[in-house]
Amino acid sequence: MELTGPTFDRARELVARGMRAADAVHSAAAEALRADVLLTCDDQLWRVGQRLAGELNVRIANPVEWLKEQLDATNPG
């Protein structure tokens, strides 16, 4: 994916909301690609993602917790 001006604009918005610059670029790129989820082992990114969940167009999740959710959804009982 080529990063575009709108992606960087969105990243700047996320930085203004408290996200670190590199995390903001990754999140903005995931939004631009219309990803369902951005998996991260970075606790700080995950915490900011939880705080901004209502403002993001991508879910930020821990991969272990996300996988557990997926397994629970396919094996409900």
mmJSON file of the N, C-alpha and C atoms, coordinates in Angstrom:
{"data_MODEL":{"atom_site":{
"group_PDB":["ATOM","ATOM","ATOM","ATOM","ATOM","ATOM","ATOM","ATOM","ATOM","ATOM","ATOM","ATOM","ATOM","ATOM","ATOM","ATOM","ATOM","ATOM","ATOM","ATOM","ATOM","ATOM","ATOM","ATOM","ATOM","ATOM","ATOM","ATOM","ATOM","ATOM","ATOM","ATOM","ATOM","ATOM","ATOM","ATOM","ATOM","ATOM","ATOM","ATOM","ATOM","ATOM","ATOM","ATOM","ATOM","ATOM","ATOM","ATOM","ATOM","ATOM","ATOM","ATOM","ATOM","ATOM","ATOM","ATOM","ATOM","ATOM","ATOM","ATOM","ATOM","ATOM","ATOM","ATOM","ATOM","ATOM","ATOM","ATOM","ATOM","ATOM","ATOM","ATOM","ATOM","ATOM","ATOM","ATOM","ATOM","ATOM","ATOM","ATOM","ATOM","ATOM","ATOM","ATOM","ATOM","ATOM","ATOM","ATOM","ATOM","ATOM","ATOM","ATOM","ATOM","ATOM","ATOM","ATOM","ATOM","ATOM","ATOM","ATOM","ATOM","ATOM","ATOM","ATOM","ATOM","ATOM","ATOM","ATOM","ATOM","ATOM","ATOM","ATOM","ATOM","ATOM","ATOM","ATOM","ATOM","ATOM","ATOM","ATOM","ATOM","ATOM","ATOM","ATOM","ATOM","ATOM","ATOM","ATOM","ATOM","ATOM","ATOM","ATOM","ATOM","ATOM","ATOM","ATOM","ATOM","ATOM","ATOM","ATOM","ATOM","ATOM","ATOM","ATOM","ATOM","ATOM","ATOM","ATOM","ATOM","ATOM","ATOM","ATOM","ATOM","ATOM","ATOM","ATOM","ATOM","ATOM","ATOM","ATOM","ATOM","ATOM","ATOM","ATOM","ATOM","ATOM","ATOM","ATOM","ATOM","ATOM","ATOM","ATOM","ATOM","ATOM","ATOM","ATOM","ATOM","ATOM","ATOM","ATOM","ATOM","ATOM","ATOM","ATOM","ATOM","ATOM","ATOM","ATOM","ATOM","ATOM","ATOM","ATOM","ATOM","ATOM","ATOM","ATOM","ATOM","ATOM","ATOM","ATOM","ATOM","ATOM","ATOM","ATOM","ATOM","ATOM","ATOM","ATOM","ATOM","ATOM","ATOM","ATOM","ATOM","ATOM","ATOM","ATOM","ATOM","ATOM","ATOM","ATOM","ATOM","ATOM","ATOM","ATOM","ATOM","ATOM","ATOM","ATOM","ATOM","ATOM","ATOM"],
"id":[1,2,3,4,5,6,7,8,9,10,11,12,13,14,15,16,17,18,19,20,21,22,23,24,25,26,27,28,29,30,31,32,33,34,35,36,37,38,39,40,41,42,43,44,45,46,47,48,49,50,51,52,53,54,55,56,57,58,59,60,61,62,63,64,65,66,67,68,69,70,71,72,73,74,75,76,77,78,79,80,81,82,83,84,85,86,87,88,89,90,91,92,93,94,95,96,97,98,99,100,101,102,103,104,105,106,107,108,109,110,111,112,113,114,115,116,117,118,119,120,121,122,123,124,125,126,127,128,129,130,131,132,133,134,135,136,137,138,139,140,141,142,143,144,145,146,147,148,149,150,151,152,153,154,155,156,157,158,159,160,161,162,163,164,165,166,167,168,169,170,171,172,173,174,175,176,177,178,179,180,181,182,183,184,185,186,187,188,189,190,191,192,193,194,195,196,197,198,199,200,201,202,203,204,205,206,207,208,209,210,211,212,213,214,215,216,217,218,219,220,221,222,223,224,225,226,227,228,229,230,231],
"type_symbol":["N","C","C","N","C","C","N","C","C","N","C","C","N","C","C","N","C","C","N","C","C","N","C","C","N","C","C","N","C","C","N","C","C","N","C","C","N","C","C","N","C","C","N","C","C","N","C","C","N","C","C","N","C","C","N","C","C","N","C","C","N","C","C","N","C","C","N","C","C","N","C","C","N","C","C","N","C","C","N","C","C","N","C","C","N","C","C","N","C","C","N","C","C","N","C","C","N","C","C","N","C","C","N","C","C","N","C","C","N","C","C","N","C","C","N","C","C","N","C","C","N","C","C","N","C","C","N","C","C","N","C","C","N","C","C","N","C","C","N","C","C","N","C","C","N","C","C","N","C","C","N","C","C","N","C","C","N","C","C","N","C","C","N","C","C","N","C","C","N","C","C","N","C","C","N","C","C","N","C","C","N","C","C","N","C","C","N","C","C","N","C","C","N","C","C","N","C","C","N","C","C","N","C","C","N","C","C","N","C","C","N","C","C","N","C","C","N","C","C","N","C","C","N","C","C","N","C","C","N","C","C"],
"label_atom_id":["N","CA","C","N","CA","C","N","CA","C","N","CA","C","N","CA","C","N","CA","C","N","CA","C","N","CA","C","N","CA","C","N","CA","C","N","CA","C","N","CA","C","N","CA","C","N","CA","C","N","CA","C","N","CA","C","N","CA","C","N","CA","C","N","CA","C","N","CA","C","N","CA","C","N","CA","C","N","CA","C","N","CA","C","N","CA","C","N","CA","C","N","CA","C","N","CA","C","N","CA","C","N","CA","C","N","CA","C","N","CA","C","N","CA","C","N","CA","C","N","CA","C","N","CA","C","N","CA","C","N","CA","C","N","CA","C","N","CA","C","N","CA","C","N","CA","C","N","CA","C","N","CA","C","N","CA","C","N","CA","C","N","CA","C","N","CA","C","N","CA","C","N","CA","C","N","CA","C","N","CA","C","N","CA","C","N","CA","C","N","CA","C","N","CA","C","N","CA","C","N","CA","C","N","CA","C","N","CA","C","N","CA","C","N","CA","C","N","CA","C","N","CA","C","N","CA","C","N","CA","C","N","CA","C","N","CA","C","N","CA","C","N","CA","C","N","CA","C","N","CA","C","N","CA","C","N","CA","C","N","CA","C","N","CA","C","N","CA","C"],
"label_alt_id":[null,null,null,null,null,null,null,null,null,null,null,null,null,null,null,null,null,null,null,null,null,null,null,null,null,null,null,null,null,null,null,null,null,null,null,null,null,null,null,null,null,null,null,null,null,null,null,null,null,null,null,null,null,null,null,null,null,null,null,null,null,null,null,null,null,null,null,null,null,null,null,null,null,null,null,null,null,null,null,null,null,null,null,null,null,null,null,null,null,null,null,null,null,null,null,null,null,null,null,null,null,null,null,null,null,null,null,null,null,null,null,null,null,null,null,null,null,null,null,null,null,null,null,null,null,null,null,null,null,null,null,null,null,null,null,null,null,null,null,null,null,null,null,null,null,null,null,null,null,null,null,null,null,null,null,null,null,null,null,null,null,null,null,null,null,null,null,null,null,null,null,null,null,null,null,null,null,null,null,null,null,null,null,null,null,null,null,null,null,null,null,null,null,null,null,null,null,null,null,null,null,null,null,null,null,null,null,null,null,null,null,null,null,null,null,null,null,null,null,null,null,null,null,null,null,null,null,null,null,null,null],
"label_comp_id":["MET","MET","MET","GLU","GLU","GLU","LEU","LEU","LEU","THR","THR","THR","GLY","GLY","GLY","PRO","PRO","PRO","THR","THR","THR","PHE","PHE","PHE","ASP","ASP","ASP","ARG","ARG","ARG","ALA","ALA","ALA","ARG","ARG","ARG","GLU","GLU","GLU","LEU","LEU","LEU","VAL","VAL","VAL","ALA","ALA","ALA","ARG","ARG","ARG","GLY","GLY","GLY","MET","MET","MET","ARG","ARG","ARG","ALA","ALA","ALA","ALA","ALA","ALA","ASP","ASP","ASP","ALA","ALA","ALA","VAL","VAL","VAL","HIS","HIS","HIS","SER","SER","SER","ALA","ALA","ALA","ALA","ALA","ALA","ALA","ALA","ALA","GLU","GLU","GLU","ALA","ALA","ALA","LEU","LEU","LEU","ARG","ARG","ARG","ALA","ALA","ALA","ASP","ASP","ASP","VAL","VAL","VAL","LEU","LEU","LEU","LEU","LEU","LEU","THR","THR","THR","CYS","CYS","CYS","ASP","ASP","ASP","ASP","ASP","ASP","GLN","GLN","GLN","LEU","LEU","LEU","TRP","TRP","TRP","ARG","ARG","ARG","VAL","VAL","VAL","GLY","GLY","GLY","GLN","GLN","GLN","ARG","ARG","ARG","LEU","LEU","LEU","ALA","ALA","ALA","GLY","GLY","GLY","GLU","GLU","GLU","LEU","LEU","LEU","ASN","ASN","ASN","VAL","VAL","VAL","ARG","ARG","ARG","ILE","ILE","ILE","ALA","ALA","ALA","ASN","ASN","ASN","PRO","PRO","PRO","VAL","VAL","VAL","GLU","GLU","GLU","TRP","TRP","TRP","LEU","LEU","LEU","LYS","LYS","LYS","GLU","GLU","GLU","GLN","GLN","GLN","LEU","LEU","LEU","ASP","ASP","ASP","ALA","ALA","ALA","THR","THR","THR","ASN","ASN","ASN","PRO","PRO","PRO","GLY","GLY","GLY"],
"label_asym_id":["A","A","A","A","A","A","A","A","A","A","A","A","A","A","A","A","A","A","A","A","A","A","A","A","A","A","A","A","A","A","A","A","A","A","A","A","A","A","A","A","A","A","A","A","A","A","A","A","A","A","A","A","A","A","A","A","A","A","A","A","A","A","A","A","A","A","A","A","A","A","A","A","A","A","A","A","A","A","A","A","A","A","A","A","A","A","A","A","A","A","A","A","A","A","A","A","A","A","A","A","A","A","A","A","A","A","A","A","A","A","A","A","A","A","A","A","A","A","A","A","A","A","A","A","A","A","A","A","A","A","A","A","A","A","A","A","A","A","A","A","A","A","A","A","A","A","A","A","A","A","A","A","A","A","A","A","A","A","A","A","A","A","A","A","A","A","A","A","A","A","A","A","A","A","A","A","A","A","A","A","A","A","A","A","A","A","A","A","A","A","A","A","A","A","A","A","A","A","A","A","A","A","A","A","A","A","A","A","A","A","A","A","A","A","A","A","A","A","A","A","A","A","A","A","A","A","A","A","A","A","A"],
"label_entity_id":["1","1","1","1","1","1","1","1","1","1","1","1","1","1","1","1","1","1","1","1","1","1","1","1","1","1","1","1","1","1","1","1","1","1","1","1","1","1","1","1","1","1","1","1","1","1","1","1","1","1","1","1","1","1","1","1","1","1","1","1","1","1","1","1","1","1","1","1","1","1","1","1","1","1","1","1","1","1","1","1","1","1","1","1","1","1","1","1","1","1","1","1","1","1","1","1","1","1","1","1","1","1","1","1","1","1","1","1","1","1","1","1","1","1","1","1","1","1","1","1","1","1","1","1","1","1","1","1","1","1","1","1","1","1","1","1","1","1","1","1","1","1","1","1","1","1","1","1","1","1","1","1","1","1","1","1","1","1","1","1","1","1","1","1","1","1","1","1","1","1","1","1","1","1","1","1","1","1","1","1","1","1","1","1","1","1","1","1","1","1","1","1","1","1","1","1","1","1","1","1","1","1","1","1","1","1","1","1","1","1","1","1","1","1","1","1","1","1","1","1","1","1","1","1","1","1","1","1","1","1","1"],
"label_seq_id":[1,1,1,2,2,2,3,3,3,4,4,4,5,5,5,6,6,6,7,7,7,8,8,8,9,9,9,10,10,10,11,11,11,12,12,12,13,13,13,14,14,14,15,15,15,16,16,16,17,17,17,18,18,18,19,19,19,20,20,20,21,21,21,22,22,22,23,23,23,24,24,24,25,25,25,26,26,26,27,27,27,28,28,28,29,29,29,30,30,30,31,31,31,32,32,32,33,33,33,34,34,34,35,35,35,36,36,36,37,37,37,38,38,38,39,39,39,40,40,40,41,41,41,42,42,42,43,43,43,44,44,44,45,45,45,46,46,46,47,47,47,48,48,48,49,49,49,50,50,50,51,51,51,52,52,52,53,53,53,54,54,54,55,55,55,56,56,56,57,57,57,58,58,58,59,59,59,60,60,60,61,61,61,62,62,62,63,63,63,64,64,64,65,65,65,66,66,66,67,67,67,68,68,68,69,69,69,70,70,70,71,71,71,72,72,72,73,73,73,74,74,74,75,75,75,76,76,76,77,77,77],
"pdbx_PDB_ins_code":[null,null,null,null,null,null,null,null,null,null,null,null,null,null,null,null,null,null,null,null,null,null,null,null,null,null,null,null,null,null,null,null,null,null,null,null,null,null,null,null,null,null,null,null,null,null,null,null,null,null,null,null,null,null,null,null,null,null,null,null,null,null,null,null,null,null,null,null,null,null,null,null,null,null,null,null,null,null,null,null,null,null,null,null,null,null,null,null,null,null,null,null,null,null,null,null,null,null,null,null,null,null,null,null,null,null,null,null,null,null,null,null,null,null,null,null,null,null,null,null,null,null,null,null,null,null,null,null,null,null,null,null,null,null,null,null,null,null,null,null,null,null,null,null,null,null,null,null,null,null,null,null,null,null,null,null,null,null,null,null,null,null,null,null,null,null,null,null,null,null,null,null,null,null,null,null,null,null,null,null,null,null,null,null,null,null,null,null,null,null,null,null,null,null,null,null,null,null,null,null,null,null,null,null,null,null,null,null,null,null,null,null,null,null,null,null,null,null,null,null,null,null,null,null,null,null,null,null,null,null,null],
"Cartn_x":[0.84,0.0,0.885,0.552,1.246,0.534,1.304,0.721,0.422,-0.785,-1.24,-1.401,-1.621,-1.85,-2.984,-4.137,-5.228,-4.864,-4.046,-3.617,-2.763,-1.837,-1.01,-1.844,-2.85,-3.745,-4.461,-4.953,-5.631,-4.645,-3.421,-2.404,-2.156,-2.11,-1.923,-3.095,-4.309,-5.478,-5.322,-4.841,-4.679,-3.571,-2.516,-1.448,-2.017,-2.841,-3.454,-4.358,-4.857,-5.718,-4.912,-3.563,-2.723,-1.988,-2.078,-1.403,0.018,0.956,2.327,2.344,3.305,3.327,3.329,4.229,4.3,3.013,2.474,1.212,0.078,0.092,-0.947,-0.892,0.307,0.44,-0.069,0.308,-0.176,-1.697,-2.25,-3.705,-4.416,-3.889,-4.487,-4.416,-3.304,-3.173,-4.167,-4.348,-5.323,-6.731,-7.034,-8.342,-8.494,-7.454,-7.519,-7.737,-7.174,-7.343,-8.649,-9.402,-10.674,-10.495,-9.399,-9.148,-10.189,-10.535,-11.458,-10.754,-9.502,-8.771,-7.284,-6.657,-5.211,-4.707,-3.972,-3.472,-2.141,-1.981,-0.746,-0.422,0.863,1.353,1.806,1.666,2.076,0.961,1.21,0.178,-0.247,0.696,0.335,-0.589,-0.279,-1.158,-2.527,-2.543,-3.816,-4.647,-4.021,-4.755,-5.313,-4.504,-4.992,-6.109,-5.952,-6.995,-8.306,-8.243,-9.456,-10.089,-9.25,-9.759,-10.411,-9.852,-10.348,-11.276,-11.706,-12.471,-13.649,-14.342,-15.493,-15.125,-13.865,-13.391,-12.598,-12.262,-11.456,-12.339,-11.841,-12.533,-11.88,-11.094,-10.476,-10.391,-10.605,-10.477,-9.012,-8.507,-7.136,-7.23,-6.602,-6.76,-5.427,-5.365,-4.243,-4.446,-3.422,-3.62,-4.075,-3.586,-3.991,-5.46,-5.866,-7.268,-8.171,-7.73,-8.52,-8.706,-7.634,-7.722,-8.661,-8.605,-9.533,-10.975,-11.236,-12.591,-13.026,-12.121,-12.442,-12.748,-11.943,-12.154,-13.454,-13.735,-14.995,-16.196,-16.079,-17.191,-17.466,-16.431,-16.62,-16.903,-16.621,-16.854,-17.618,-18.877,-19.603,-20.091,-19.289,-19.84,-19.035],
"Cartn_y":[-1.175,0.0,1.238,2.174,3.461,4.393,5.005,5.939,7.252,7.742,8.941,10.096,11.261,12.448,12.258,11.729,11.524,10.553,9.561,8.624,9.355,10.193,10.968,12.002,12.566,13.5,12.79,11.593,10.813,10.462,10.11,9.794,11.003,12.184,13.392,13.594,13.283,13.369,12.413,11.205,10.208,10.594,11.198,11.701,12.769,13.639,14.69,14.104,12.892,12.219,11.372,11.372,10.692,9.463,9.146,7.979,8.349,7.451,7.692,7.728,8.452,8.705,7.427,6.509,5.278,4.464,4.402,3.683,4.342,5.668,6.403,6.114,6.039,5.718,4.304,3.346,1.976,1.911,2.598,2.594,3.264,4.395,5.104,4.254,3.546,2.676,1.519,0.953,-0.132,0.371,1.588,2.173,2.35,2.863,3.111,1.814,0.726,-0.576,-1.258,-0.592,-1.13,-2.472,-2.575,-3.793,-3.897,-5.1,-5.321,-5.146,-5.559,-5.538,-5.29,-4.583,-4.377,-5.081,-6.172,-6.943,-6.381,-6.274,-5.731,-6.372,-6.561,-7.005,-5.808,-4.622,-3.385,-2.935,-3.068,-2.733,-1.274,-0.384,1.039,1.307,0.745,0.912,0.298,-0.861,-1.501,-0.616,-0.052,0.803,2.046,2.68,3.857,3.433,2.281,1.77,1.533,1.063,0.867,2.204,3.17,4.497,5.198,4.986,5.656,4.776,3.665,2.687,3.314,4.24,4.868,5.822,6.193,7.146,6.487,5.215,4.512,3.728,3.548,2.742,1.381,0.998,-0.32,-0.704,-1.945,-2.433,-2.753,-2.344,-2.67,-3.715,-4.88,-5.996,-6.702,-7.344,-8.215,-9.525,-10.057,-11.256,-12.483,-12.668,-13.83,-13.724,-12.548,-12.361,-12.461,-11.892,-11.958,-13.406,-14.198,-15.603,-16.372,-16.107,-16.748,-16.423,-15.158,-14.766,-15.535,-15.663,-16.373,-17.84,-18.46,-19.863,-20.048,-19.137,-19.2,-19.046,-18.193,-17.972,-19.196,-19.973,-21.158,-22.419,-22.372,-23.53,-23.076,-22.695,-22.091,-23.083,-23.833,-24.649,-25.791],
"Cartn_z":[0.0,0.0,0.0,-0.822,-0.819,0.16,1.039,1.996,1.286,1.48,0.781,1.76,1.223,2.044,3.033,2.598,3.547,4.685,4.376,5.42,6.453,5.981,6.901,7.66,7.005,7.697,8.843,8.566,9.606,10.722,10.357,11.367,12.27,11.688,12.502,13.472,13.019,13.906,15.088,14.795,15.851,16.826,16.315,17.189,18.117,17.579,18.396,19.483,19.269,20.247,21.231,21.087,22.066,21.585,20.31,19.774,19.344,19.554,19.088,17.561,16.998,15.55,14.716,14.99,14.19,14.328,15.561,15.78,15.015,14.975,14.256,12.761,12.202,10.775,10.509,11.369,11.187,11.284,12.255,12.437,11.269,10.825,9.692,8.422,8.235,7.064,7.149,8.342,8.512,8.208,8.656,8.335,6.831,6.181,4.739,3.957,4.479,3.831,4.226,5.101,5.612,6.308,7.06,7.838,8.952,9.304,10.418,11.749,11.802,13.061,12.802,13.712,13.722,14.969,14.786,15.912,16.376,17.702,18.252,19.592,19.838,21.15,21.969,21.424,22.084,23.023,24.32,25.299,25.231,24.957,24.89,23.703,22.549,21.386,21.679,22.312,22.633,23.56,24.602,25.537,24.841,24.001,23.268,22.316,21.685,20.801,21.523,22.758,23.553,23.896,24.261,24.635,23.446,22.254,21.049,20.212,20.751,19.963,19.223,19.848,19.203,18.089,18.02,17.009,15.89,16.067,15.075,14.114,12.911,11.913,11.762,12.772,12.826,14.297,14.582,15.956,16.221,17.363,17.755,18.851,18.619,19.541,19.778,20.942,21.266,20.5,19.84,19.014,19.801,21.023,21.811,22.189,22.672,23.037,21.818,20.691,19.459,19.017,19.079,18.676,19.597,20.883,21.828,21.445,21.117,20.695,19.468,18.507,17.272,17.553,18.401,18.742,19.519,20.452,21.209,20.286,19.278,18.354,17.494,17.196,16.351,17.162,18.471,19.357,20.6,20.446,21.575,22.632,23.222,24.28,24.568],
"occupancy":[1.0,1.0,1.0,1.0,1.0,1.0,1.0,1.0,1.0,1.0,1.0,1.0,1.0,1.0,1.0,1.0,1.0,1.0,1.0,1.0,1.0,1.0,1.0,1.0,1.0,1.0,1.0,1.0,1.0,1.0,1.0,1.0,1.0,1.0,1.0,1.0,1.0,1.0,1.0,1.0,1.0,1.0,1.0,1.0,1.0,1.0,1.0,1.0,1.0,1.0,1.0,1.0,1.0,1.0,1.0,1.0,1.0,1.0,1.0,1.0,1.0,1.0,1.0,1.0,1.0,1.0,1.0,1.0,1.0,1.0,1.0,1.0,1.0,1.0,1.0,1.0,1.0,1.0,1.0,1.0,1.0,1.0,1.0,1.0,1.0,1.0,1.0,1.0,1.0,1.0,1.0,1.0,1.0,1.0,1.0,1.0,1.0,1.0,1.0,1.0,1.0,1.0,1.0,1.0,1.0,1.0,1.0,1.0,1.0,1.0,1.0,1.0,1.0,1.0,1.0,1.0,1.0,1.0,1.0,1.0,1.0,1.0,1.0,1.0,1.0,1.0,1.0,1.0,1.0,1.0,1.0,1.0,1.0,1.0,1.0,1.0,1.0,1.0,1.0,1.0,1.0,1.0,1.0,1.0,1.0,1.0,1.0,1.0,1.0,1.0,1.0,1.0,1.0,1.0,1.0,1.0,1.0,1.0,1.0,1.0,1.0,1.0,1.0,1.0,1.0,1.0,1.0,1.0,1.0,1.0,1.0,1.0,1.0,1.0,1.0,1.0,1.0,1.0,1.0,1.0,1.0,1.0,1.0,1.0,1.0,1.0,1.0,1.0,1.0,1.0,1.0,1.0,1.0,1.0,1.0,1.0,1.0,1.0,1.0,1.0,1.0,1.0,1.0,1.0,1.0,1.0,1.0,1.0,1.0,1.0,1.0,1.0,1.0,1.0,1.0,1.0,1.0,1.0,1.0,1.0,1.0,1.0,1.0,1.0,1.0,1.0,1.0,1.0,1.0,1.0,1.0],
"B_iso_or_equiv":[0.0,0.0,0.0,0.0,0.0,0.0,0.0,0.0,0.0,0.0,0.0,0.0,0.0,0.0,0.0,0.0,0.0,0.0,0.0,0.0,0.0,0.0,0.0,0.0,0.0,0.0,0.0,0.0,0.0,0.0,0.0,0.0,0.0,0.0,0.0,0.0,0.0,0.0,0.0,0.0,0.0,0.0,0.0,0.0,0.0,0.0,0.0,0.0,0.0,0.0,0.0,0.0,0.0,0.0,0.0,0.0,0.0,0.0,0.0,0.0,0.0,0.0,0.0,0.0,0.0,0.0,0.0,0.0,0.0,0.0,0.0,0.0,0.0,0.0,0.0,0.0,0.0,0.0,0.0,0.0,0.0,0.0,0.0,0.0,0.0,0.0,0.0,0.0,0.0,0.0,0.0,0.0,0.0,0.0,0.0,0.0,0.0,0.0,0.0,0.0,0.0,0.0,0.0,0.0,0.0,0.0,0.0,0.0,0.0,0.0,0.0,0.0,0.0,0.0,0.0,0.0,0.0,0.0,0.0,0.0,0.0,0.0,0.0,0.0,0.0,0.0,0.0,0.0,0.0,0.0,0.0,0.0,0.0,0.0,0.0,0.0,0.0,0.0,0.0,0.0,0.0,0.0,0.0,0.0,0.0,0.0,0.0,0.0,0.0,0.0,0.0,0.0,0.0,0.0,0.0,0.0,0.0,0.0,0.0,0.0,0.0,0.0,0.0,0.0,0.0,0.0,0.0,0.0,0.0,0.0,0.0,0.0,0.0,0.0,0.0,0.0,0.0,0.0,0.0,0.0,0.0,0.0,0.0,0.0,0.0,0.0,0.0,0.0,0.0,0.0,0.0,0.0,0.0,0.0,0.0,0.0,0.0,0.0,0.0,0.0,0.0,0.0,0.0,0.0,0.0,0.0,0.0,0.0,0.0,0.0,0.0,0.0,0.0,0.0,0.0,0.0,0.0,0.0,0.0,0.0,0.0,0.0,0.0,0.0,0.0,0.0,0.0,0.0,0.0,0.0,0.0],
"pdbx_formal_charge":[null,null,null,null,null,null,null,null,null,null,null,null,null,null,null,null,null,null,null,null,null,null,null,null,null,null,null,null,null,null,null,null,null,null,null,null,null,null,null,null,null,null,null,null,null,null,null,null,null,null,null,null,null,null,null,null,null,null,null,null,null,null,null,null,null,null,null,null,null,null,null,null,null,null,null,null,null,null,null,null,null,null,null,null,null,null,null,null,null,null,null,null,null,null,null,null,null,null,null,null,null,null,null,null,null,null,null,null,null,null,null,null,null,null,null,null,null,null,null,null,null,null,null,null,null,null,null,null,null,null,null,null,null,null,null,null,null,null,null,null,null,null,null,null,null,null,null,null,null,null,null,null,null,null,null,null,null,null,null,null,null,null,null,null,null,null,null,null,null,null,null,null,null,null,null,null,null,null,null,null,null,null,null,null,null,null,null,null,null,null,null,null,null,null,null,null,null,null,null,null,null,null,null,null,null,null,null,null,null,null,null,null,null,null,null,null,null,null,null,null,null,null,null,null,null,null,null,null,null,null,null],
"auth_seq_id":[1,1,1,2,2,2,3,3,3,4,4,4,5,5,5,6,6,6,7,7,7,8,8,8,9,9,9,10,10,10,11,11,11,12,12,12,13,13,13,14,14,14,15,15,15,16,16,16,17,17,17,18,18,18,19,19,19,20,20,20,21,21,21,22,22,22,23,23,23,24,24,24,25,25,25,26,26,26,27,27,27,28,28,28,29,29,29,30,30,30,31,31,31,32,32,32,33,33,33,34,34,34,35,35,35,36,36,36,37,37,37,38,38,38,39,39,39,40,40,40,41,41,41,42,42,42,43,43,43,44,44,44,45,45,45,46,46,46,47,47,47,48,48,48,49,49,49,50,50,50,51,51,51,52,52,52,53,53,53,54,54,54,55,55,55,56,56,56,57,57,57,58,58,58,59,59,59,60,60,60,61,61,61,62,62,62,63,63,63,64,64,64,65,65,65,66,66,66,67,67,67,68,68,68,69,69,69,70,70,70,71,71,71,72,72,72,73,73,73,74,74,74,75,75,75,76,76,76,77,77,77],
"auth_comp_id":["MET","MET","MET","GLU","GLU","GLU","LEU","LEU","LEU","THR","THR","THR","GLY","GLY","GLY","PRO","PRO","PRO","THR","THR","THR","PHE","PHE","PHE","ASP","ASP","ASP","ARG","ARG","ARG","ALA","ALA","ALA","ARG","ARG","ARG","GLU","GLU","GLU","LEU","LEU","LEU","VAL","VAL","VAL","ALA","ALA","ALA","ARG","ARG","ARG","GLY","GLY","GLY","MET","MET","MET","ARG","ARG","ARG","ALA","ALA","ALA","ALA","ALA","ALA","ASP","ASP","ASP","ALA","ALA","ALA","VAL","VAL","VAL","HIS","HIS","HIS","SER","SER","SER","ALA","ALA","ALA","ALA","ALA","ALA","ALA","ALA","ALA","GLU","GLU","GLU","ALA","ALA","ALA","LEU","LEU","LEU","ARG","ARG","ARG","ALA","ALA","ALA","ASP","ASP","ASP","VAL","VAL","VAL","LEU","LEU","LEU","LEU","LEU","LEU","THR","THR","THR","CYS","CYS","CYS","ASP","ASP","ASP","ASP","ASP","ASP","GLN","GLN","GLN","LEU","LEU","LEU","TRP","TRP","TRP","ARG","ARG","ARG","VAL","VAL","VAL","GLY","GLY","GLY","GLN","GLN","GLN","ARG","ARG","ARG","LEU","LEU","LEU","ALA","ALA","ALA","GLY","GLY","GLY","GLU","GLU","GLU","LEU","LEU","LEU","ASN","ASN","ASN","VAL","VAL","VAL","ARG","ARG","ARG","ILE","ILE","ILE","ALA","ALA","ALA","ASN","ASN","ASN","PRO","PRO","PRO","VAL","VAL","VAL","GLU","GLU","GLU","TRP","TRP","TRP","LEU","LEU","LEU","LYS","LYS","LYS","GLU","GLU","GLU","GLN","GLN","GLN","LEU","LEU","LEU","ASP","ASP","ASP","ALA","ALA","ALA","THR","THR","THR","ASN","ASN","ASN","PRO","PRO","PRO","GLY","GLY","GLY"],
"auth_asym_id":["A","A","A","A","A","A","A","A","A","A","A","A","A","A","A","A","A","A","A","A","A","A","A","A","A","A","A","A","A","A","A","A","A","A","A","A","A","A","A","A","A","A","A","A","A","A","A","A","A","A","A","A","A","A","A","A","A","A","A","A","A","A","A","A","A","A","A","A","A","A","A","A","A","A","A","A","A","A","A","A","A","A","A","A","A","A","A","A","A","A","A","A","A","A","A","A","A","A","A","A","A","A","A","A","A","A","A","A","A","A","A","A","A","A","A","A","A","A","A","A","A","A","A","A","A","A","A","A","A","A","A","A","A","A","A","A","A","A","A","A","A","A","A","A","A","A","A","A","A","A","A","A","A","A","A","A","A","A","A","A","A","A","A","A","A","A","A","A","A","A","A","A","A","A","A","A","A","A","A","A","A","A","A","A","A","A","A","A","A","A","A","A","A","A","A","A","A","A","A","A","A","A","A","A","A","A","A","A","A","A","A","A","A","A","A","A","A","A","A","A","A","A","A","A","A","A","A","A","A","A","A"],
"auth_atom_id":["N","CA","C","N","CA","C","N","CA","C","N","CA","C","N","CA","C","N","CA","C","N","CA","C","N","CA","C","N","CA","C","N","CA","C","N","CA","C","N","CA","C","N","CA","C","N","CA","C","N","CA","C","N","CA","C","N","CA","C","N","CA","C","N","CA","C","N","CA","C","N","CA","C","N","CA","C","N","CA","C","N","CA","C","N","CA","C","N","CA","C","N","CA","C","N","CA","C","N","CA","C","N","CA","C","N","CA","C","N","CA","C","N","CA","C","N","CA","C","N","CA","C","N","CA","C","N","CA","C","N","CA","C","N","CA","C","N","CA","C","N","CA","C","N","CA","C","N","CA","C","N","CA","C","N","CA","C","N","CA","C","N","CA","C","N","CA","C","N","CA","C","N","CA","C","N","CA","C","N","CA","C","N","CA","C","N","CA","C","N","CA","C","N","CA","C","N","CA","C","N","CA","C","N","CA","C","N","CA","C","N","CA","C","N","CA","C","N","CA","C","N","CA","C","N","CA","C","N","CA","C","N","CA","C","N","CA","C","N","CA","C","N","CA","C","N","CA","C","N","CA","C","N","CA","C","N","CA","C","N","CA","C","N","CA","C","N","CA","C"],
"pdbx_PDB_model_num":[1,1,1,1,1,1,1,1,1,1,1,1,1,1,1,1,1,1,1,1,1,1,1,1,1,1,1,1,1,1,1,1,1,1,1,1,1,1,1,1,1,1,1,1,1,1,1,1,1,1,1,1,1,1,1,1,1,1,1,1,1,1,1,1,1,1,1,1,1,1,1,1,1,1,1,1,1,1,1,1,1,1,1,1,1,1,1,1,1,1,1,1,1,1,1,1,1,1,1,1,1,1,1,1,1,1,1,1,1,1,1,1,1,1,1,1,1,1,1,1,1,1,1,1,1,1,1,1,1,1,1,1,1,1,1,1,1,1,1,1,1,1,1,1,1,1,1,1,1,1,1,1,1,1,1,1,1,1,1,1,1,1,1,1,1,1,1,1,1,1,1,1,1,1,1,1,1,1,1,1,1,1,1,1,1,1,1,1,1,1,1,1,1,1,1,1,1,1,1,1,1,1,1,1,1,1,1,1,1,1,1,1,1,1,1,1,1,1,1,1,1,1,1,1,1,1,1,1,1,1,1]
}}}
